[in-house]
Amino acid sequence: MTITDISHSISEVAGATGVSTHTLRYYEREGLMLRPIGRASSTHRRYTDADITWVQFLTKLKRTTMSISEMRQYAEFARRGDETLADRLDLLLKHRAMVVAQIQEMTKSLAAIDFKIAAYEEKVS
């Protein structure tokens, strides 16, 4: 048995990834998982370590506001294998540029908030 053969319940995966069991089922329905999720004889979902790693990456994409359709496209590319490496790189480079722009906007907004805080602190003291 290899490390990726170890199976985990949906509640274990939820705990390991920080997403709810509902979200895990949603990711599966939306075609975001790399492979079909296995089932135990009881029909309960069984996840591998590789599935956990994938969900953790999906979480990073979601937290950086990648859309579900873009996440689905990335997953479709990944499922097709190495022939899509350039496509995946392009998608991630575009997403990275958008994240950098968001960070720059947030930094500007934080500076404006800090300016107001400093002004209020000066008036209060």
N, C-alpha and C positions, 0 to 999 in steps of 0.2 A: 504494500500500500504506500503510495507516495503522499506527500503533504497535501497535494491538491485533491486527493481522493477522500480526505476527511470530510464528512458531511456534517452540516450544522442545521439546526431547526430555524425557522423563520424568526422566532423570538431571539435566538442567539445572534443571528445576523443583524437584527434590529439593534440589539445592544452593542454589537461590535462596530456598527456604522453610524449610529446616532439617528437613523431614520426609522420611522414607524413601520409596523408590519403592513399597514394600509399602503404606505408609500412603496414598499417592496413589491406588493401585488400590482400596484399601479405601474411601476417601472416594467414589470413583466408584461402586462396588458398592452403597454404602449410600444413594445418592441425595443426597449432600451437595454435589455440584457444581451450579453454576447452569445449565449447559448440557451436552449430551453432548460429550465430549472428542473432538476430531477425530482422524483417522487418516491417516498418510502412505500412499503407495502400497504401502509395505512392511508395512502394518498396524500400525506402531509409533504409539503415542499422540503427538499433537502438541498442545501447550498454547499459549494466547495469553498476552499480558501481563495481560489481564483475569483469566484463570484463576489466574495467579500471585498477583495481588492478592487474589482470593477465597480461595485456600488460606491466604494469610497471615492473613486475617481469621478463617477457621475455626480456625487455630492459636491465635489470641488467645482465642477462645471456649473451646476445649478447655483451654487453660492456666488458665482461670478456672473450670474444672470444669463447664462446660455439658455436659449429657448429649448423647449422639449423637441421641437422639430429638428433643430441643429444637433441636439444630443442623439436623436434617432438616426440622423444622417451619419454622424460619427460612428455610432454602433454598427450601422449597415456597412460602412467602409471597413471597419475592423473585422467584421465577420467574413468579408470577402478576401481578407489576407493581404499579403505583401503587395499585390498589384495596386492597392489603394494607398500605399504609403505617402505618395505625393499629395493625394487628395486630403488625407488626414492632416498632413503637415500644413497645407494651405488653410484648412478649416481652423486649426489651432492657432496659426499665426494671425489670422483675421480676428479670432476671438481674443487673443492676447492684446492686440492693438486696441480693441474696444475696452478691455479691462484697464489698460494703462490710461486711456482717456478718462475712464470713470474715476480712477484713483486721483488723477490730476484735478478733476472737478471736485472731488471730495476734499482734497487738500486745500483748494481755494475756499470751499465752504467752511472748513474747519478754521482757517485763518480769519474769516469774517466773524465766526462765533467767538474765537479767542479775542478779537479786537473788542467786541461788545462786552465780553466778560471783564476785560481789563478796564474798560470805561466805567462799568458798573462798580467794580471793586474800588476804583479811585473815588467815585462819588460816595460810596457807602462808608469808606474809612475816612 
